[in-house]
């Protein structure tokens, strides 16, 4: 196997730029989704159940990581879960892939939180239009979290079909069989 390409977001974009793009994406999603919901529903908004909104905001990140894990359940041996504390309070979860994974499985792993969580939020916002502002904020926050997944997805989309994806210290490596090189 040869390395076809290495994807390193720190090197390619810089963390400040990724954070800025993530914030801009979240803002754009919030504005467009909130305006769309206000056009569709004329119900007055409610600020009841704010506590549940705070719990939902806190649950989005761990759920996002858990939905990344779901497509990789079949290969538990190739995954390592790392928990670090941010600001000595907030746990930060990372999934590290120890063995190469097929491109299709890795693409599904990247897409699964985006599709599942956003679908749930959109369905809930349609079901409970009184809390549409909460769901618009949740959707915006989650879309901001998904930006790095979408960047990886875009980079992997043009790689060969038979490629394997491996995580290294420098980023993700796209490995191809020697016959393709």
C-alpha positions, 0 to 999 in steps of 0.5 A, spaced: 500 500 500 502 506 498 500 513 501 496 517 495 494 523 499 495 525 506 489 530 509 491 534 515 486 540 517 491 544 521 496 544 515 491 545 510 487 550 513 489 552 520 485 551 526 483 558 526 480 558 519 476 552 521 473 555 527 471 561 523 468 557 517 465 553 523 462 559 526 460 562 519 457 555 517 453 555 524 450 562 523 448 561 516 444 555 518 441 558 523 439 564 519 436 560 513 433 555 518 430 560 523 427 564 517 424 558 513 421 556 520 418 563 521 415 563 514 412 556 515 409 557 522 406 563 525 405 560 532 408 564 537 415 562 540 415 559 547 421 560 552 419 554 556 423 548 557 429 552 557 433 547 561 431 541 556 434 546 551 441 546 555 441 539 556 440 538 548 446 543 547 450 539 552 448 532 549 449 534 541 457 533 542 457 526 545 451 524 541 455 526 535 461 522 537 457 516 538 454 516 531 461 516 528 462 510 532 456 506 530 458 505 523 465 502 526 461 497 531 463 491 526 471 493 527 471 495 534 478 492 535 481 498 530 478 503 534 481 507 540 476 512 544 480 517 547 477 522 553 481 528 554 478 534 559 478 541 556 478 547 561 479 541 566 471 540 566 469 538 559 470 532 556 473 531 549 472 525 546 476 522 540 475 516 536 482 514 533 482 509 528 488 504 529 487 500 522 486 502 515 478 502 514 475 502 507 473 508 504 466 507 503 465 505 511 469 511 513 465 516 508 459 513 512 462 514 518 463 521 517 456 522 514 452 518 519 452 524 525 450 529 520 445 525 517 442 522 523 442 528 528 440 533 523 434 529 521 432 528 528 432 536 529 429 537 523 423 532 525 422 535 532 422 542 529 416 540 525 413 537 530 414 542 535 414 549 532 413 553 538 420 551 540 423 552 533 428 557 535 431 552 540 431 547 534 434 552 529 440 553 534 441 546 535 441 545 528 446 551 527 451 548 533 451 541 530 452 543 523 458 547 525 461 541 529 460 537 522 464 542 518 471 538 519 467 532 517 464 535 511 471 538 509 474 530 510 468 528 506 470 533 500 477 531 500 475 523 500 470 524 495 475 524 489 480 518 492 480 512 488 474 507 490 479 501 493 482 506 497 483 505 505 483 510 510 488 510 516 489 515 521 496 517 523 499 523 527 499 527 521 492 526 519 488 521 515 492 518 509 489 515 503 492 508 502 491 505 495 494 498 492 501 498 489 497 496 482 494 503 482 500 507 483 
